[in-house]
Amino acid sequence: MRIGIIGCGGIAAMMAKTVGPMNEVTCYAAASRDLEKAKTFAETYGFEKAYGSYEELVADPAVDFVYIATPHSHHFEHAKLCIEHGKAVLCEKAFTLNAAQAEELFALAEEKGVLITEAIWTRYMPSRRIINELLEQGVIGEVRTLTANLCYRICQNERIIRPELAGGALLDLGVYTLNFALMHFGNDYSQMDSIVVMTETGVDGQDCITMKWDDGRFAVLNASIYGESDRHGVFYGSKGYMIVDNINNPLAIDIYDADHTLVRHIDMPEQITGYEYQVLELMDCMRKGAMECPSMPHAETMRVMRMMDSLRKDWQFVYPQER
């Protein structure tokens, strides 16, 4: 199948590096509002076509599906453009600005009979299954607490600090911590609270989210644009604890007993970049005629979008496009 990429920034480069070695995908077209940028990207990563507008790319009948790699602020507009031209869509997280936009996209996709899914790679990775199987096996006993953090020093990045680009820690980093908690503790949480530190530009710079489940399980989630963290996800059990190295792209799992002795180390399967799993699932669903991907069904995207809407409402944080 032939992929088209909208947006030629860093995350697009990651996808290009992923699909390049894949036999199932052809690096076909790249588009930017700047034609020279698109040409440079295409030459660098071996794409056949370079377009100076997104409209040209989606109008190309040879494009089978489109990966949207533009800022959060433009996901709705660009996904809608793809759907209206009948192109299957793999849209980067955060899927949209808010739940209302996501709901509109899903309704349009259903009307047009077009497959669309959120490209939050951790949902598609084999690590998700491996972690859940270990928890179900009771390797650390009864698990009551989960912590997860994802922090990078990216406060100097324009895309992150500008409200008009839907910046902030939540949509870029916190979305991963929320998904991590839901993937491994389930959707039936009963309470969610938070505290936030806002930047001078008016976006959230640092978030701490707490979640509680009716059975007594508890999660503490941290995201920040101000400094580097270990990016660990940790499960605390009655017989020990389990550390997931990098919730953003799990590399390994270490299991410790109650005496803090490492009893087992598990490396995750080798990968190109980790992006390949979402691409493979998307293509499989396209062949089957499915309208959503099982690893990230529309209901799950809507759940996370509503959670983030709720958090921003508590923070009185509104994007300019929502006013």
Order of alpha helices (4+ residues) and beta strands (2+ residues): beta-alpha-beta-alpha-beta-alpha-beta-alpha-beta-alpha-beta-alpha-beta-alpha-alpha-beta-beta-beta-beta-beta-beta-beta-alpha-alpha
